[in-house]
C-alpha cells in the first residue's frame, strides 16, 4: 500500500514504486506519488514535508 495515497500494490511491491526509510521505518510510494514529489524525494525530505 502506498504510504502517501493508500493505493494498493496488488501483491508484492511493484518495481516502479519508490522505497524510502524514514525514522527507521520503510515506506513505499506509488509511481504517481513519487513523480509528483520527485524533488522532495531527491532532496531527502521526509514525506511529512511533501
mmCIF entry with sequence, helices, sheets and N, C-alpha, C, O atoms, coordinates in Angstrom:
data_MODEL
# 
_entry.id   MODEL 
# 
_entity.id                         1 
_entity.type                       polymer 
_entity.pdbx_number_of_molecules   1 
# 
_entity_poly.entity_id                      1 
_entity_poly.type                           'polypeptide(L)' 
_entity_poly.nstd_linkage                   no 
_entity_poly.nstd_monomer                   no 
_entity_poly.pdbx_seq_one_letter_code       
;(UNK)(UNK)(UNK)(UNK)(UNK)(UNK)(UNK)(UNK)(UNK)(UNK)(UNK)(UNK)(UNK)(UNK)(UNK)(UNK)
(UNK)(UNK)(UNK)(UNK)(UNK)(UNK)(UNK)(UNK)(UNK)(UNK)(UNK)(UNK)(UNK)(UNK)(UNK)(UNK)
(UNK)(UNK)(UNK)(UNK)(UNK)(UNK)(UNK)(UNK)(UNK)(UNK)(UNK)(UNK)(UNK)(UNK)(UNK)(UNK)
(UNK)(UNK)
;
_entity_poly.pdbx_seq_one_letter_code_can   XXXXXXXXXXXXXXXXXXXXXXXXXXXXXXXXXXXXXXXXXXXXXXXXXX 
_entity_poly.pdbx_strand_id                 A 
# 
loop_
_entity_poly_seq.entity_id 
_entity_poly_seq.num 
_entity_poly_seq.mon_id 
_entity_poly_seq.hetero 
1 1  UNK n 
1 2  UNK n 
1 3  UNK n 
1 4  UNK n 
1 5  UNK n 
1 6  UNK n 
1 7  UNK n 
1 8  UNK n 
1 9  UNK n 
1 10 UNK n 
1 11 UNK n 
1 12 UNK n 
1 13 UNK n 
1 14 UNK n 
1 15 UNK n 
1 16 UNK n 
1 17 UNK n 
1 18 UNK n 
1 19 UNK n 
1 20 UNK n 
1 21 UNK n 
1 22 UNK n 
1 23 UNK n 
1 24 UNK n 
1 25 UNK n 
1 26 UNK n 
1 27 UNK n 
1 28 UNK n 
1 29 UNK n 
1 30 UNK n 
1 31 UNK n 
1 32 UNK n 
1 33 UNK n 
1 34 UNK n 
1 35 UNK n 
1 36 UNK n 
1 37 UNK n 
1 38 UNK n 
1 39 UNK n 
1 40 UNK n 
1 41 UNK n 
1 42 UNK n 
1 43 UNK n 
1 44 UNK n 
1 45 UNK n 
1 46 UNK n 
1 47 UNK n 
1 48 UNK n 
1 49 UNK n 
1 50 UNK n 
# 
_struct_asym.id          A 
_struct_asym.entity_id   1 
# 
loop_
_struct_conf.conf_type_id 
_struct_conf.id 
_struct_conf.pdbx_PDB_helix_id 
_struct_conf.beg_label_comp_id 
_struct_conf.beg_label_asym_id 
_struct_conf.beg_label_seq_id 
_struct_conf.pdbx_beg_PDB_ins_code 
_struct_conf.end_label_comp_id 
_struct_conf.end_label_asym_id 
_struct_conf.end_label_seq_id 
_struct_conf.pdbx_end_PDB_ins_code 
_struct_conf.beg_auth_comp_id 
_struct_conf.beg_auth_asym_id 
_struct_conf.beg_auth_seq_id 
_struct_conf.end_auth_comp_id 
_struct_conf.end_auth_asym_id 
_struct_conf.end_auth_seq_id 
_struct_conf.pdbx_PDB_helix_class 
_struct_conf.details 
_struct_conf.pdbx_PDB_helix_length 
HELX_P HELX_P1 AA1 UNK A 31 ? UNK A 36 ? UNK A 31 UNK A 36 1 ? 6 
HELX_P HELX_P2 AA2 UNK A 38 ? UNK A 42 ? UNK A 38 UNK A 42 1 ? 5 
HELX_P HELX_P3 AA3 UNK A 47 ? UNK A 49 ? UNK A 47 UNK A 49 5 ? 3 
# 
_struct_conf_type.id          HELX_P 
_struct_conf_type.criteria    ? 
_struct_conf_type.reference   ? 
# 
_struct_sheet.id               AA1 
_struct_sheet.type             ? 
_struct_sheet.number_strands   2 
_struct_sheet.details          ? 
# 
_struct_sheet_order.sheet_id     AA1 
_struct_sheet_order.range_id_1   1 
_struct_sheet_order.range_id_2   2 
_struct_sheet_order.offset       ? 
_struct_sheet_order.sense        anti-parallel 
# 
loop_
_struct_sheet_range.sheet_id 
_struct_sheet_range.id 
_struct_sheet_range.beg_label_comp_id 
_struct_sheet_range.beg_label_asym_id 
_struct_sheet_range.beg_label_seq_id 
_struct_sheet_range.pdbx_beg_PDB_ins_code 
_struct_sheet_range.end_label_comp_id 
_struct_sheet_range.end_label_asym_id 
_struct_sheet_range.end_label_seq_id 
_struct_sheet_range.pdbx_end_PDB_ins_code 
_struct_sheet_range.beg_auth_comp_id 
_struct_sheet_range.beg_auth_asym_id 
_struct_sheet_range.beg_auth_seq_id 
_struct_sheet_range.end_auth_comp_id 
_struct_sheet_range.end_auth_asym_id 
_struct_sheet_range.end_auth_seq_id 
AA1 1 UNK A 18 ? UNK A 22 ? UNK A 18 UNK A 22 
AA1 2 UNK A 25 ? UNK A 29 ? UNK A 25 UNK A 29 
# 
loop_
_atom_site.group_PDB 
_atom_site.id 
_atom_site.type_symbol 
_atom_site.label_atom_id 
_atom_site.label_alt_id 
_atom_site.label_comp_id 
_atom_site.label_asym_id 
_atom_site.label_entity_id 
_atom_site.label_seq_id 
_atom_site.pdbx_PDB_ins_code 
_atom_site.Cartn_x 
_atom_site.Cartn_y 
_atom_site.Cartn_z 
_atom_site.occupancy 
_atom_site.B_iso_or_equiv 
_atom_site.pdbx_formal_charge 
_atom_site.auth_seq_id 
_atom_site.auth_comp_id 
_atom_site.auth_asym_id 
_atom_site.auth_atom_id 
_atom_site.pdbx_PDB_model_num 
ATOM 1   N N  . UNK A 1 1  ? 0.837  -1.176 0.000   1.00 0.00 ? 1  UNK A N  1 
ATOM 2   C CA . UNK A 1 1  ? 0.000  0.000  0.000   1.00 0.00 ? 1  UNK A CA 1 
ATOM 3   C C  . UNK A 1 1  ? 0.887  1.246  0.000   1.00 0.00 ? 1  UNK A C  1 
ATOM 4   O O  . UNK A 1 1  ? 1.881  1.308  0.724   1.00 0.00 ? 1  UNK A O  1 
ATOM 5   N N  . UNK A 1 2  ? 0.523  2.227  -0.810  1.00 0.00 ? 2  UNK A N  1 
ATOM 6   C CA . UNK A 1 2  ? 1.279  3.477  -0.882  1.00 0.00 ? 2  UNK A CA 1 
ATOM 7   C C  . UNK A 1 2  ? 1.133  4.232  0.432   1.00 0.00 ? 2  UNK A C  1 
ATOM 8   O O  . UNK A 1 2  ? 0.019  4.416  0.924   1.00 0.00 ? 2  UNK A O  1 
ATOM 9   N N  . UNK A 1 3  ? 2.254  4.671  1.004   1.00 0.00 ? 3  UNK A N  1 
ATOM 10  C CA . UNK A 1 3  ? 2.238  5.385  2.272   1.00 0.00 ? 3  UNK A CA 1 
ATOM 11  C C  . UNK A 1 3  ? 1.651  6.781  2.134   1.00 0.00 ? 3  UNK A C  1 
ATOM 12  O O  . UNK A 1 3  ? 1.273  7.390  3.135   1.00 0.00 ? 3  UNK A O  1 
ATOM 13  N N  . UNK A 1 4  ? 1.569  7.293  0.927   1.00 0.00 ? 4  UNK A N  1 
ATOM 14  C CA . UNK A 1 4  ? 1.061  8.644  0.692   1.00 0.00 ? 4  UNK A CA 1 
ATOM 15  C C  . UNK A 1 4  ? -0.436 8.665  0.372   1.00 0.00 ? 4  UNK A C  1 
ATOM 16  O O  . UNK A 1 4  ? -1.205 9.342  1.055   1.00 0.00 ? 4  UNK A O  1 
ATOM 17  N N  . UNK A 1 5  ? -0.849 7.934  -0.654  1.00 0.00 ? 5  UNK A N  1 
ATOM 18  C CA . UNK A 1 5  ? -2.239 7.999  -1.122  1.00 0.00 ? 5  UNK A CA 1 
ATOM 19  C C  . UNK A 1 5  ? -3.053 6.755  -0.773  1.00 0.00 ? 5  UNK A C  1 
ATOM 20  O O  . UNK A 1 5  ? -4.277 6.769  -0.895  1.00 0.00 ? 5  UNK A O  1 
ATOM 21  N N  . UNK A 1 6  ? -2.394 5.683  -0.341  1.00 0.00 ? 6  UNK A N  1 
ATOM 22  C CA . UNK A 1 6  ? -3.102 4.476  0.036   1.00 0.00 ? 6  UNK A CA 1 
ATOM 23  C C  . UNK A 1 6  ? -3.430 3.542  -1.117  1.00 0.00 ? 6  UNK A C  1 
ATOM 24  O O  . UNK A 1 6  ? -4.198 2.595  -0.947  1.00 0.00 ? 6  UNK A O  1 
ATOM 25  N N  . UNK A 1 7  ? -2.853 3.798  -2.301  1.00 0.00 ? 7  UNK A N  1 
ATOM 26  C CA . UNK A 1 7  ? -3.100 2.930  -3.453  1.00 0.00 ? 7  UNK A CA 1 
ATOM 27  C C  . UNK A 1 7  ? -2.610 1.516  -3.146  1.00 0.00 ? 7  UNK A C  1 
ATOM 28  O O  . UNK A 1 7  ? -1.520 1.343  -2.601  1.00 0.00 ? 7  UNK A O  1 
ATOM 29  N N  . UNK A 1 8  ? -3.408 0.505  -3.492  1.00 0.00 ? 8  UNK A N  1 
ATOM 30  C CA . UNK A 1 8  ? -2.991 -0.878 -3.224  1.00 0.00 ? 8  UNK A CA 1 
ATOM 31  C C  . UNK A 1 8  ? -1.893 -1.321 -4.187  1.00 0.00 ? 8  UNK A C  1 
ATOM 32  O O  . UNK A 1 8  ? -1.885 -0.944 -5.359  1.00 0.00 ? 8  UNK A O  1 
ATOM 33  N N  . UNK A 1 9  ? -0.981 -2.119 -3.677  1.00 0.00 ? 9  UNK A N  1 
ATOM 34  C CA . UNK A 1 9  ? 0.122  -2.624 -4.502  1.00 0.00 ? 9  UNK A CA 1 
ATOM 35  C C  . UNK A 1 9  ? -0.298 -3.840 -5.300  1.00 0.00 ? 9  UNK A C  1 
ATOM 36  O O  . UNK A 1 9  ? 0.306  -4.130 -6.333  1.00 0.00 ? 9  UNK A O  1 
ATOM 37  N N  . UNK A 1 10 ? -1.299 -4.548 -4.860  1.00 0.00 ? 10 UNK A N  1 
ATOM 38  C CA . UNK A 1 10 ? -1.746 -5.733 -5.577  1.00 0.00 ? 10 UNK A CA 1 
ATOM 39  C C  . UNK A 1 10 ? -0.781 -6.895 -5.450  1.00 0.00 ? 10 UNK A C  1 
ATOM 40  O O  . UNK A 1 10 ? -0.372 -7.471 -6.458  1.00 0.00 ? 10 UNK A O  1 
ATOM 41  N N  . UNK A 1 11 ? -0.415 -7.245 -4.248  1.00 0.00 ? 11 UNK A N  1 
ATOM 42  C CA . UNK A 1 11 ? 0.527  -8.353 -4.016  1.00 0.00 ? 11 UNK A CA 1 
ATOM 43  C C  . UNK A 1 11 ? 1.871  -7.807 -3.554  1.00 0.00 ? 11 UNK A C  1 
ATOM 44  O O  . UNK A 1 11 ? 1.937  -7.058 -2.580  1.00 0.00 ? 11 UNK A O  1 
ATOM 45  N N  . UNK A 1 12 ? 2.934  -8.177 -4.245  1.00 0.00 ? 12 UNK A N  1 
ATOM 46  C CA . UNK A 1 12 ? 4.250  -7.664 -3.887  1.00 0.00 ? 12 UNK A CA 1 
ATOM 47  C C  . UNK A 1 12 ? 4.425  -6.240 -4.414  1.00 0.00 ? 12 UNK A C  1 
ATOM 48  O O  . UNK A 1 12 ? 3.684  -5.807 -5.296  1.00 0.00 ? 12 UNK A O  1 
ATOM 49  N N  . UNK A 1 13 ? 5.396  -5.520 -3.881  1.00 0.00 ? 13 UNK A N  1 
ATOM 50  C CA . UNK A 1 13 ? 5.619  -4.134 -4.291  1.00 0.00 ? 13 UNK A CA 1 
ATOM 51  C C  . UNK A 1 13 ? 6.082  -4.076 -5.749  1.00 0.00 ? 13 UNK A C  1 
ATOM 52  O O  . UNK A 1 13 ? 7.058  -4.733 -6.109  1.00 0.00 ? 13 UNK A O  1 
ATOM 53  N N  . UNK A 1 14 ? 5.394  -3.298 -6.592  1.00 0.00 ? 14 UNK A N  1 
ATOM 54  C CA . UNK A 1 14 ? 5.794  -3.183 -7.993  1.00 0.00 ? 14 UNK A CA 1 
ATOM 55  C C  . UNK A 1 14 ? 7.176  -2.541 -8.140  1.00 0.00 ? 14 UNK A C  1 
ATOM 56  O O  . UNK A 1 14 ? 7.593  -1.746 -7.296  1.00 0.00 ? 14 UNK A O  1 
ATOM 57  N N  . UNK A 1 15 ? 7.872  -2.889 -9.205  1.00 0.00 ? 15 UNK A N  1 
ATOM 58  C CA . UNK A 1 15 ? 9.227  -2.371 -9.432  1.00 0.00 ? 15 UNK A CA 1 
ATOM 59  C C  . UNK A 1 15 ? 9.239  -0.870 -9.669  1.00 0.00 ? 15 UNK A C  1 
ATOM 60  O O  . UNK A 1 15 ? 10.282 -0.237 -9.506  1.00 0.00 ? 15 UNK A O  1 
ATOM 61  N N  . UNK A 1 16 ? 8.107  -0.279 -10.049 1.00 0.00 ? 16 UNK A N  1 
ATOM 62  C CA . UNK A 1 16 ? 8.057  1.156  -10.332 1.00 0.00 ? 16 UNK A CA 1 
ATOM 63  C C  . UNK A 1 16 ? 7.829  2.000  -9.083  1.00 0.00 ? 16 UNK A C  1 
ATOM 64  O O  . UNK A 1 16 ? 7.881  3.228  -9.156  1.00 0.00 ? 16 UNK A O  1 
ATOM 65  N N  . UNK A 1 17 ? 7.580  1.372  -7.950  1.00 0.00 ? 17 UNK A N  1 
ATOM 66  C CA . UNK A 1 17 ? 7.349  2.109  -6.720  1.00 0.00 ? 17 UNK A CA 1 
ATOM 67  C C  . UNK A 1 17 ? 8.682  2.512  -6.096  1.00 0.00 ? 17 UNK A C  1 
ATOM 68  O O  . UNK A 1 17 ? 9.712  1.889  -6.351  1.00 0.00 ? 17 UNK A O  1 
ATOM 69  N N  . UNK A 1 18 ? 8.649  3.565  -5.272  1.00 0.00 ? 18 UNK A N  1 
ATOM 70  C CA . UNK A 1 18 ? 9.835  4.087  -4.599  1.00 0.00 ? 18 UNK A CA 1 
ATOM 71  C C  . UNK A 1 18 ? 9.810  3.669  -3.135  1.00 0.00 ? 18 UNK A C  1 
ATOM 72  O O  . UNK A 1 18 ? 8.766  3.714  -2.485  1.00 0.00 ? 18 UNK A O  1 
ATOM 73  N N  . UNK A 1 19 ? 10.954 3.268  -2.628  1.00 0.00 ? 19 UNK A N  1 
ATOM 74  C CA . UNK A 1 19 ? 11.091 2.887  -1.224  1.00 0.00 ? 19 UNK A CA 1 
ATOM 75  C C  . UNK A 1 19 ? 11.872 3.977  -0.500  1.00 0.00 ? 19 UNK A C  1 
ATOM 76  O O  . UNK A 1 19 ? 12.885 4.463  -1.004  1.00 0.00 ? 19 UNK A O  1 
ATOM 77  N N  . UNK A 1 20 ? 11.401 4.355  0.675   1.00 0.00 ? 20 UNK A N  1 
ATOM 78  C CA . UNK A 1 20 ? 12.070 5.370  1.483   1.00 0.00 ? 20 UNK A CA 1 
ATOM 79  C C  . UNK A 1 20 ? 12.113 4.887  2.928   1.00 0.00 ? 20 UNK A C  1 
ATOM 80  O O  . UNK A 1 20 ? 11.143 4.317  3.425   1.00 0.00 ? 20 UNK A O  1 
ATOM 81  N N  . UNK A 1 21 ? 13.235 5.116  3.598   1.00 0.00 ? 21 UNK A N  1 
ATOM 82  C CA . UNK A 1 21 ? 13.352 4.776  5.013   1.00 0.00 ? 21 UNK A CA 1 
ATOM 83  C C  . UNK A 1 21 ? 13.341 6.082  5.795   1.00 0.00 ? 21 UNK A C  1 
ATOM 84  O O  . UNK A 1 21 ? 14.255 6.897  5.671   1.00 0.00 ? 21 UNK A O  1 
ATOM 85  N N  . UNK A 1 22 ? 12.311 6.272  6.592   1.00 0.00 ? 22 UNK A N  1 
ATOM 86  C CA . UNK A 1 22 ? 12.152 7.486  7.392   1.00 0.00 ? 22 UNK A CA 1 
ATOM 87  C C  . UNK A 1 22 ? 11.999 7.100  8.848   1.00 0.00 ? 22 UNK A C  1 
ATOM 88  O O  . UNK A 1 22 ? 11.096 6.344  9.209   1.00 0.00 ? 22 UNK A O  1 
ATOM 89  N N  . UNK A 1 23 ? 12.881 7.619  9.680   1.00 0.00 ? 23 UNK A N  1 
ATOM 90  C CA . UNK A 1 23 ? 12.870 7.310  11.114  1.00 0.00 ? 23 UNK A CA 1 
ATOM 91  C C  . UNK A 1 23 ? 12.924 5.813  11.366  1.00 0.00 ? 23 UNK A C  1 
ATOM 92  O O  . UNK A 1 23 ? 12.282 5.307  12.287  1.00 0.00 ? 23 UNK A O  1 
ATOM 93  N N  . UNK A 1 24 ? 13.692 5.105  10.548  1.00 0.00 ? 24 UNK A N  1 
ATOM 94  C CA . UNK A 1 24 ? 13.872 3.674  10.707  1.00 0.00 ? 24 UNK A CA 1 
ATOM 95  C C  . UNK A 1 24 ? 12.730 2.826  10.191  1.00 0.00 ? 24 UNK A C  1 
ATOM 96  O O  . UNK A 1 24 ? 12.735 1.610  10.379  1.00 0.00 ? 24 UNK A O  1 
ATOM 97  N N  . UNK A 1 25 ? 11.742 3.443  9.539   1.00 0.00 ? 25 UNK A N  1 
ATOM 98  C CA . UNK A 1 25 ? 10.583 2.721  9.024   1.00 0.00 ? 25 UNK A CA 1 
ATOM 99  C C  . UNK A 1 25 ? 10.612 2.767  7.497   1.00 0.00 ? 25 UNK A C  1 
ATOM 100 O O  . UNK A 1 25 ? 10.731 3.842  6.909   1.00 0.00 ? 25 UNK A O  1 
ATOM 101 N N  . UNK A 1 26 ? 10.505 1.610  6.861   1.00 0.00 ? 26 UNK A N  1 
ATOM 102 C CA . UNK A 1 26 ? 10.487 1.529  5.403   1.00 0.00 ? 26 UNK A CA 1 
ATOM 103 C C  . UNK A 1 26 ? 9.090  1.845  4.893   1.00 0.00 ? 26 UNK A C  1 
ATOM 104 O O  . UNK A 1 26 ? 8.107  1.243  5.325   1.00 0.00 ? 26 UNK A O  1 
ATOM 105 N N  . UNK A 1 27 ? 9.013  2.806  3.961   1.00 0.00 ? 27 UNK A N  1 
ATOM 106 C CA . UNK A 1 27 ? 7.738  3.194  3.376   1.00 0.00 ? 27 UNK A CA 1 
ATOM 107 C C  . UNK A 1 27 ? 7.834  3.078  1.864   1.00 0.00 ? 27 UNK A C  1 
ATOM 108 O O  . UNK A 1 27 ? 8.889  3.323  1.278   1.00 0.00 ? 27 UNK A O  1 
ATOM 109 N N  . UNK A 1 28 ? 6.726  2.701  1.237   1.00 0.00 ? 28 UNK A N  1 
ATOM 110 C CA . UNK A 1 28 ? 6.673  2.580  -0.216  1.00 0.00 ? 28 UNK A CA 1 
ATOM 111 C C  . UNK A 1 28 ? 5.702  3.607  -0.770  1.00 0.00 ? 28 UNK A C  1 
ATOM 112 O O  . UNK A 1 28 ? 4.637  3.843  -0.200  1.00 0.00 ? 28 UNK A O  1 
ATOM 113 N N  . UNK A 1 29 ? 6.084  4.224  -1.904  1.00 0.00 ? 29 UNK A N  1 
ATOM 114 C CA . UNK A 1 29 ? 5.258  5.221  -2.560  1.00 0.00 ? 29 UNK A CA 1 
ATOM 115 C C  . UNK A 1 29 ? 5.009  4.797  -3.997  1.00 0.00 ? 29 UNK A C  1 
ATOM 116 O O  . UNK A 1 29 ? 5.929  4.370  -4.695  1.00 0.00 ? 29 UNK A O  1 
ATOM 117 N N  . UNK A 1 30 ? 3.749  4.917  -4.440  1.00 0.00 ? 30 UNK A N  1 
ATOM 118 C CA . UNK A 1 30 ? 3.404  4.517  -5.802  1.00 0.00 ? 30 UNK A CA 1 
ATOM 119 C C  . UNK A 1 30 ? 4.084  5.452  -6.806  1.00 0.00 ? 30 UNK A C  1 
ATOM 120 O O  . UNK A 1 30 ? 4.566  6.522  -6.436  1.00 0.00 ? 30 UNK A O  1 
ATOM 121 N N  . UNK A 1 31 ? 4.118  5.045  -8.065  1.00 0.00 ? 31 UNK A N  1 
ATOM 122 C CA . UNK A 1 31 ? 4.805  5.833  -9.075  1.00 0.00 ? 31 UNK A CA 1 
ATOM 123 C C  . UNK A 1 31 ? 4.165  7.212  -9.266  1.00 0.00 ? 31 UNK A C  1 
ATOM 124 O O  . UNK A 1 31 ? 4.871  8.167  -9.591  1.00 0.00 ? 31 UNK A O  1 
ATOM 125 N N  . UNK A 1 32 ? 2.861  7.340  -9.074  1.00 0.00 ? 32 UNK A N  1 
ATOM 126 C CA . UNK A 1 32 ? 2.200  8.640  -9.216  1.00 0.00 ? 32 UNK A CA 1 
ATOM 127 C C  . UNK A 1 32 ? 2.669  9.592  -8.113  1.00 0.00 ? 32 UNK A C  1 
ATOM 128 O O  . UNK A 1 32 ? 3.056  10.725 -8.401  1.00 0.00 ? 32 UNK A O  1 
ATOM 129 N N  . UNK A 1 33 ? 2.638  9.149  -6.872  1.00 0.00 ? 33 UNK A N  1 
ATOM 130 C CA . UNK A 1 33 ? 3.079  9.982  -5.750  1.00 0.00 ? 33 UNK A CA 1 
ATOM 131 C C  . UNK A 1 33 ? 4.571  10.304 -5.858  1.00 0.00 ? 33 UNK A C  1 
ATOM 132 O O  . UNK A 1 33 ? 4.991  11.425 -5.569  1.00 0.00 ? 33 UNK A O  1 
ATOM 133 N N  . UNK A 1 34 ? 5.358  9.331  -6.269  1.00 0.00 ? 34 UNK A N  1 
ATOM 134 C CA . UNK A 1 34 ? 6.797  9.553  -6.411  1.00 0.00 ? 34 UNK A CA 1 
ATOM 135 C C  . UNK A 1 34 ? 7.071  10.607 -7.477  1.00 0.00 ? 34 UNK A C  1 
ATOM 136 O O  . UNK A 1 34 ? 7.915  11.481 -7.282  1.00 0.00 ? 34 UNK A O  1 
ATOM 137 N N  . UNK A 1 35 ? 6.359  10.533 -8.609  1.00 0.00 ? 35 UNK A N  1 
ATOM 138 C CA . UNK A 1 35 ? 6.546  11.510 -9.680  1.00 0.00 ? 35 UNK A CA 1 
ATOM 139 C C  . UNK A 1 35 ? 6.154  12.913 -9.232  1.00 0.00 ? 35 UNK A C  1 
ATOM 140 O O  . UNK A 1 35 ? 6.848  13.880 -9.543  1.00 0.00 ? 35 UNK A O  1 
ATOM 141 N N  . UNK A 1 36 ? 5.057  13.027 -8.510  1.00 0.00 ? 36 UNK A N  1 
ATOM 142 C CA . UNK A 1 36 ? 4.572  14.327 -8.057  1.00 0.00 ? 36 UNK A CA 1 
ATOM 143 C C  . UNK A 1 36 ? 5.494  14.969 -7.026  1.00 0.00 ? 36 UNK A C  1 
ATOM 144 O O  . UNK A 1 36 ? 5.494  16.191 -6.875  1.00 0.00 ? 36 UNK A O  1 
ATOM 145 N N  . UNK A 1 37 ? 6.274  14.169 -6.323  1.00 0.00 ? 37 UNK A N  1 
ATOM 146 C CA . UNK A 1 37 ? 7.125  14.673 -5.234  1.00 0.00 ? 37 UNK A CA 1 
ATOM 147 C C  . UNK A 1 37 ? 8.598  14.369 -5.459  1.00 0.00 ? 37 UNK A C  1 
ATOM 148 O O  . UNK A 1 37 ? 9.352  14.218 -4.498  1.00 0.00 ? 37 UNK A O  1 
ATOM 149 N N  . UNK A 1 38 ? 9.013  14.278 -6.703  1.00 0.00 ? 38 UNK A N  1 
ATOM 150 C CA . UNK A 1 38 ? 10.373 13.868 -7.043  1.00 0.00 ? 38 UNK A CA 1 
ATOM 151 C C  . UNK A 1 38 ? 11.436 14.772 -6.424  1.00 0.00 ? 38 UNK A C  1 
ATOM 152 O O  . UNK A 1 38 ? 12.426 14.272 -5.889  1.00 0.00 ? 38 UNK A O  1 
ATOM 153 N N  . UNK A 1 39 ? 11.257 16.073 -6.485  1.00 0.00 ? 39 UNK A N  1 
ATOM 154 C CA . UNK A 1 39 ? 12.261 16.992 -5.922  1.00 0.00 ? 39 UNK A CA 1 
ATOM 155 C C  . UNK A 1 39 ? 12.418 16.804 -4.415  1.00 0.00 ? 39 UNK A C  1 
ATOM 156 O O  . UNK A 1 39 ? 13.536 16.834 -3.901  1.00 0.00 ? 39 UNK A O  1 
ATOM 157 N N  . UNK A 1 40 ? 11.316 16.612 -3.712  1.00 0.00 ? 40 UNK A N  1 
ATOM 158 C CA . UNK A 1 40 ? 11.378 16.400 -2.273  1.00 0.00 ? 40 UNK A CA 1 
ATOM 159 C C  . UNK A 1 40 ? 12.075 15.085 -1.954  1.00 0.00 ? 40 UNK A C  1 
ATOM 160 O O  . UNK A 1 40 ? 12.839 15.001 -0.993  1.00 0.00 ? 40 UNK A O  1 
ATOM 161 N N  . UNK A 1 41 ? 11.813 14.061 -2.757  1.00 0.00 ? 41 UNK A N  1 
ATOM 162 C CA . UNK A 1 41 ? 12.449 12.756 -2.549  1.00 0.00 ? 41 UNK A CA 1 
ATOM 163 C C  . UNK A 1 41 ? 13.950 12.867 -2.793  1.00 0.00 ? 41 UNK A C  1 
ATOM 164 O O  . UNK A 1 41 ? 14.747 12.385 -1.989  1.00 0.00 ? 41 UNK A O  1 
ATOM 165 N N  . UNK A 1 42 ? 14.337 13.498 -3.893  1.00 0.00 ? 42 UNK A N  1 
ATOM 166 C CA . UNK A 1 42 ? 15.761 13.655 -4.195  1.00 0.00 ? 42 UNK A CA 1 
ATOM 167 C C  . UNK A 1 42 ? 16.457 14.537 -3.168  1.00 0.00 ? 42 UNK A C  1 
ATOM 168 O O  . UNK A 1 42 ? 17.645 14.355 -2.902  1.00 0.00 ? 42 UNK A O  1 
ATOM 169 N N  . UNK A 1 43 ? 15.735 15.486 -2.591  1.00 0.00 ? 43 UNK A N  1 
ATOM 170 C CA . UNK A 1 43 ? 16.290 16.351 -1.557  1.00 0.00 ? 43 UNK A CA 1 
ATOM 171 C C  . UNK A 1 43 ? 16.308 15.690 -0.190  1.00 0.00 ? 43 UNK A C  1 
ATOM 172 O O  . UNK A 1 43 ? 16.710 16.301 0.800   1.00 0.00 ? 43 UNK A O  1 
ATOM 173 N N  . UNK A 1 44 ? 15.868 14.430 -0.140  1.00 0.00 ? 44 UNK A N  1 
ATOM 174 C CA . UNK A 1 44 ? 15.837 13.637 1.084   1.00 0.00 ? 44 UNK A CA 1 
ATOM 175 C C  . UNK A 1 44 ? 14.958 14.246 2.164   1.00 0.00 ? 44 UNK A C  1 
ATOM 176 O O  . UNK A 1 44 ? 15.243 14.099 3.352   1.00 0.00 ? 44 UNK A O  1 
ATOM 177 N N  . UNK A 1 45 ? 13.881 14.934 1.759   1.00 0.00 ? 45 UNK A N  1 
ATOM 178 C CA . UNK A 1 45 ? 12.934 15.460 2.727   1.00 0.00 ? 45 UNK A CA 1 
ATOM 179 C C  . UNK A 1 45 ? 11.988 14.337 3.152   1.00 0.00 ? 45 UNK A C  1 
ATOM 180 O O  . UNK A 1 45 ? 11.562 13.531 2.325   1.00 0.00 ? 45 UNK A O  1 
ATOM 181 N N  . UNK A 1 46 ? 11.667 14.289 4.427   1.00 0.00 ? 46 UNK A N  1 
ATOM 182 C CA . UNK A 1 46 ? 10.687 13.311 4.909   1.00 0.00 ? 46 UNK A CA 1 
ATOM 183 C C  . UNK A 1 46 ? 9.349  13.565 4.244   1.00 0.00 ? 46 UNK A C  1 
ATOM 184 O O  . UNK A 1 46 ? 9.051  14.700 3.870   1.00 0.00 ? 46 UNK A O  1 
ATOM 185 N N  . UNK A 1 47 ? 8.548  12.542 4.092   1.00 0.00 ? 47 UNK A N  1 
ATOM 186 C CA . UNK A 1 47 ? 7.257  12.672 3.428   1.00 0.00 ? 47 UNK A CA 1 
ATOM 187 C C  . UNK A 1 47 ? 6.335  13.648 4.158   1.00 0.00 ? 47 UNK A C  1 
ATOM 188 O O  . UNK A 1 47 ? 5.388  14.147 3.551   1.00 0.00 ? 47 UNK A O  1 
ATOM 189 N N  . UNK A 1 48 ? 6.577  13.935 5.431   1.00 0.00 ? 48 UNK A N  1 
ATOM 190 C CA . UNK A 1 48 ? 5.773  14.912 6.155   1.00 0.00 ? 48 UNK A CA 1 
ATOM 191 C C  . UNK A 1 48 ? 5.913  16.298 5.538   1.00 0.00 ? 48 UNK A C  1 
ATOM 192 O O  . UNK A 1 48 ? 5.000  17.117 5.652   1.00 0.00 ? 48 UNK A O  1 
ATOM 193 N N  . UNK A 1 49 ? 7.049  16.576 4.880   1.00 0.00 ? 49 UNK A N  1 
ATOM 194 C CA . UNK A 1 49 ? 7.293  17.883 4.252   1.00 0.00 ? 49 UNK A CA 1 
ATOM 195 C C  . UNK A 1 49 ? 6.588  18.018 2.911   1.00 0.00 ? 49 UNK A C  1 
ATOM 196 O O  . UNK A 1 49 ? 6.390  19.137 2.439   1.00 0.00 ? 49 UNK A O  1 
ATOM 197 N N  . UNK A 1 50 ? 6.205  16.914 2.287   1.00 0.00 ? 50 UNK A N  1 
ATOM 198 C CA . UNK A 1 50 ? 5.569  16.983 0.970   1.00 0.00 ? 50 UNK A CA 1 
ATOM 199 C C  . UNK A 1 50 ? 4.217  17.588 1.105   1.00 0.00 ? 50 UNK A C  1 
ATOM 200 O O  . UNK A 1 50 ? 3.506  17.740 0.112   1.00 0.00 ? 50 UNK A O  1 
# 
